[in-house]
């Protein structure tokens, strides 16, 4: 009996995940994320959109793959107000990428504080359902955007075309945004940002001068709390930080040490 292409891809996914020691569902999301990046790059090439950039955890995974924490969301910045962003995304998704097709699912959630629309994109491979990805569609107003070669592994080995570049929020601006988010009045659930910041620094990717300049600007623009911020980590984050540090293979899972490293790093950024 002949196996159809979609079934072959599922078998290849399982094999490649096993060979690379990857969680199968993480590899599946990487395939989906790169397919979405492929259609965004195609849309830029033919003038459907002027720019885009990834942010949040997906940008970290595109840069650092396994060295970044696992994320399930596709955080995307496009220009325009919310209706304009939604219209542009719909136009982009109609293009498709290789044998992948995309469809916006009905329903969306308005995230007022972040000026973001949360929606779902259904992805098909050769007419067969592949995965549904949650997309957080925010404003594309970043000062710095980096063109990044994806560090993702395993996808090319599956025989799937991989876009050679993706656009990510500038890493120093992303660190500044994360610092604002995890120290501000709406920091509930932002423990992950502490580890993200420390990982970027550990990997030697942080330019402290540029990060400080971005932080000064972002704190002033958002005007929710002062820079430099209080870096005390809430006690209720301890368990999550320990789990994340272990998942990432970070050099310590001890929250007291993580607190010291975070406070010392912020102090170093402040005084440059």
C-alpha positions as CSV (number, residue, x, y, z in Angstrom):
1,X,0.0,0.0,0.0
2,X,1.4,3.4,-1.0
3,X,2.0,5.9,1.8
4,X,0.7,9.4,1.0
5,X,3.1,12.4,1.4
6,X,1.5,13.7,4.6
7,X,1.9,10.3,6.2
8,X,5.5,10.1,5.1
9,X,6.1,13.4,6.6
10,X,4.7,12.2,10.0
11,X,7.0,9.2,9.9
12,X,10.0,11.4,8.9
13,X,9.2,13.7,11.8
14,X,9.3,10.9,14.3
15,X,12.5,9.5,12.9
16,X,14.4,12.9,12.8
17,X,13.2,13.8,16.3
18,X,14.5,10.5,17.5
19,X,17.9,10.8,15.7
20,X,18.4,14.4,17.0
21,X,17.2,13.7,20.5
22,X,14.4,16.2,20.1
23,X,10.9,16.3,21.5
24,X,8.7,15.4,18.6
25,X,6.1,18.1,19.2
26,X,8.8,20.7,19.5
27,X,10.2,19.7,16.1
28,X,6.6,19.8,14.7
29,X,6.3,23.4,16.0
30,X,9.6,24.3,14.4
31,X,8.4,23.0,11.1
32,X,5.2,25.1,11.5
33,X,7.2,28.2,12.6
34,X,9.6,28.0,9.7
35,X,6.7,27.5,7.2
36,X,5.1,30.7,8.6
37,X,8.4,32.5,8.3
38,X,8.7,31.2,4.7
39,X,5.4,32.7,3.7
40,X,6.2,36.0,5.4
41,X,9.5,36.2,3.6
42,X,7.7,35.4,0.3
43,X,5.2,38.2,1.1
44,X,8.0,40.6,1.5
45,X,9.7,39.6,-1.7
46,X,6.6,40.2,-3.8
47,X,5.5,43.4,-1.9
48,X,2.5,42.2,0.0
49,X,4.1,43.5,3.2
50,X,6.9,46.0,3.7
51,X,8.3,44.3,6.8
52,X,7.6,41.9,9.7
53,X,9.5,40.6,12.7
54,X,9.3,37.8,15.2
55,X,9.5,38.5,18.9
56,X,9.0,36.7,22.2
57,X,10.0,33.0,22.6
58,X,9.7,32.2,18.8
59,X,12.4,34.8,18.1
60,X,14.6,33.2,20.7
61,X,14.1,29.8,19.3
62,X,14.9,31.0,15.7
63,X,18.2,32.4,17.1
64,X,19.3,29.8,19.6
65,X,17.2,26.6,18.9
66,X,17.7,24.2,21.8
67,X,19.5,26.8,23.9
68,X,16.2,28.7,24.1
69,X,13.2,27.7,26.1
70,X,10.3,25.9,24.3
71,X,7.4,28.2,23.2
72,X,4.1,27.4,21.7
73,X,3.2,30.9,20.4
74,X,4.2,32.6,17.3
75,X,4.7,36.3,18.3
76,X,4.6,38.5,15.2
77,X,4.9,42.2,14.6
78,X,3.3,43.8,11.5
79,X,2.8,47.5,10.7
80,X,-0.6,49.2,11.0
81,X,-3.5,49.3,13.4
82,X,-5.2,46.1,14.5
83,X,-7.6,45.8,11.5
84,X,-4.8,46.6,9.1
85,X,-2.5,44.0,10.7
86,X,-5.2,41.4,10.5
87,X,-6.0,42.2,6.8
88,X,-2.3,42.0,6.0
89,X,-1.8,38.7,7.7
90,X,-4.8,37.2,5.9
91,X,-3.3,38.3,2.6
92,X,0.1,36.8,3.5
93,X,-1.3,33.5,4.5
94,X,-3.2,33.1,1.2
95,X,0.2,32.8,-0.6
96,X,1.2,29.5,1.0
97,X,4.7,28.2,1.3
98,X,5.9,25.1,-0.6
99,X,3.3,22.4,0.1
100,X,2.0,24.2,3.2
101,X,-1.3,26.1,3.2
102,X,-2.6,28.3,6.0
103,X,-6.0,29.4,7.2
104,X,-7.1,31.9,9.8
105,X,-9.5,30.2,12.2
106,X,-12.7,32.0,13.3
107,X,-12.5,33.9,16.6
108,X,-9.8,36.2,18.1
109,X,-8.9,37.7,21.4
110,X,-8.0,41.3,21.9
111,X,-5.1,41.8,24.3
112,X,-5.6,45.5,25.2
113,X,-2.5,46.1,27.3
114,X,-0.2,44.8,24.6
115,X,-2.2,46.2,21.6
116,X,-2.2,42.6,20.3
117,X,-4.7,40.2,18.6
118,X,-4.4,36.6,19.6
119,X,-5.7,34.3,16.9
120,X,-5.2,30.7,15.5
121,X,-3.7,29.7,12.2
122,X,-4.5,26.2,10.9
123,X,-1.7,24.7,8.9
124,X,-2.1,22.0,6.3
125,X,0.6,20.0,4.4
126,X,-0.6,18.7,1.0
127,X,-4.2,19.1,2.1
128,X,-3.8,17.2,5.3
129,X,-4.1,18.9,8.7
130,X,-0.6,19.4,10.2
131,X,-1.0,21.7,13.2
132,X,-2.8,24.8,14.6
133,X,-0.5,27.5,15.9
134,X,-1.5,30.4,18.2
135,X,-0.4,33.7,16.7
136,X,0.0,36.9,18.8
137,X,-0.2,39.7,16.2
138,X,1.2,42.9,17.6
139,X,2.4,46.3,16.3
140,X,5.5,46.4,14.1
141,X,7.1,49.5,15.6
142,X,10.5,48.1,16.6
143,X,13.6,50.4,16.2
144,X,15.9,47.5,15.5
145,X,15.2,44.3,13.4
146,X,17.9,41.7,12.9
147,X,18.0,39.4,9.9
148,X,18.8,36.0,11.3
149,X,19.8,32.7,9.9
150,X,17.6,30.1,11.7
151,X,19.5,28.0,14.1
152,X,16.6,25.4,14.0
153,X,17.8,21.8,13.5
154,X,16.1,18.8,12.0
155,X,13.7,20.5,9.6
156,X,16.0,20.5,6.6
157,X,16.8,16.8,7.3
158,X,13.0,16.2,6.9
159,X,13.3,17.3,3.3
160,X,11.3,20.5,3.9
161,X,12.5,23.8,2.3
162,X,13.8,26.2,5.0
163,X,13.8,29.9,4.4
164,X,17.5,31.1,4.6
165,X,16.6,34.1,6.8
166,X,14.0,35.4,9.2
167,X,13.5,38.8,10.7
168,X,13.6,39.1,14.5
169,X,13.2,41.9,16.9
170,X,16.7,43.3,17.6
171,X,18.1,41.3,20.4
172,X,19.1,44.3,22.6
173,X,15.6,45.8,22.2
174,X,14.1,42.4,23.0
175,X,16.1,42.2,26.2
176,X,15.0,45.7,27.1
177,X,11.3,44.8,26.5
178,X,11.7,41.7,28.6
179,X,13.3,43.7,31.4
180,X,10.4,46.1,31.3
181,X,7.8,43.2,31.3
182,X,9.3,41.2,34.1
183,X,9.8,44.2,36.5
184,X,6.6,46.1,35.9
185,X,3.1,46.3,37.4
186,X,1.8,43.6,35.0
187,X,4.6,41.2,35.5
188,X,2.5,38.2,36.6
189,X,3.5,35.2,34.6
190,X,6.7,36.8,33.3
191,X,9.3,34.6,35.1
192,X,10.4,33.2,31.8
193,X,11.8,36.7,30.8
194,X,14.4,36.5,33.6
195,X,15.8,33.3,32.2
196,X,15.6,34.6,28.6
197,X,17.7,37.7,29.6
198,X,20.3,35.6,31.4
199,X,20.5,33.1,28.5
200,X,21.2,35.9,25.9
201,X,23.9,37.2,28.2
202,X,25.4,33.7,28.8
203,X,25.6,33.1,25.0
204,X,27.5,36.4,24.6
205,X,24.9,38.0,22.4
206,X,24.1,41.0,24.6
207,X,25.5,44.5,23.8
208,X,25.0,46.2,27.1
209,X,25.4,49.8,25.8
210,X,22.7,49.2,23.2
211,X,20.5,47.3,25.6
212,X,20.7,50.2,28.1
213,X,19.8,52.7,25.4
214,X,16.8,50.6,24.4
215,X,15.7,50.1,28.0
216,X,15.9,53.9,28.8
217,X,13.7,54.6,25.7
218,X,11.2,51.7,26.3
219,X,10.7,52.5,30.0
220,X,10.1,56.2,29.1
221,X,7.7,55.4,26.3
222,X,5.6,52.9,28.3
223,X,5.8,55.0,31.5
224,X,4.6,52.3,33.9
225,X,7.6,52.2,36.2
226,X,11.1,53.8,36.6
227,X,14.4,52.7,35.1
228,X,16.4,51.2,36.6
229,X,13.8,48.9,37.9
230,X,13.6,46.8,41.1
231,X,15.0,43.4,40.2
232,X,13.7,41.4,43.2
233,X,12.2,38.1,41.9
234,X,8.8,37.3,43.4
235,X,8.9,34.2,45.6
236,X,6.0,32.6,43.6
237,X,8.3,32.4,40.5
238,X,10.8,30.1,42.3
239,X,9.4,26.8,41.1
240,X,8.9,28.0,37.5
241,X,12.5,29.4,37.4
242,X,13.9,26.2,38.7
243,X,12.0,24.2,36.1
244,X,13.0,26.5,33.2
245,X,16.6,26.6,34.3
246,X,16.7,22.8,34.3
247,X,15.0,22.6,30.9
248,X,17.5,25.0,29.4
249,X,20.5,23.4,30.9
250,X,21.3,26.7,32.6
251,X,24.4,26.7,34.7
252,X,22.4,26.8,37.9
253,X,18.9,25.9,39.0
254,X,19.3,27.6,42.4
255,X,16.9,30.6,42.6
256,X,19.2,32.5,45.0
257,X,22.0,32.3,42.4
258,X,19.6,33.2,39.5
259,X,18.4,36.2,41.5
260,X,22.0,37.4,42.1
261,X,22.9,36.9,38.4
262,X,19.8,38.8,37.3
263,X,20.4,41.7,39.7
264,X,24.1,41.9,38.8
265,X,23.4,41.9,35.1
266,X,20.8,44.6,35.3
267,X,23.2,46.7,37.4
268,X,25.9,46.2,34.8
269,X,23.6,47.3,32.1
270,X,22.6,50.4,34.1
271,X,26.1,51.6,34.7
272,X,27.6,51.2,31.2
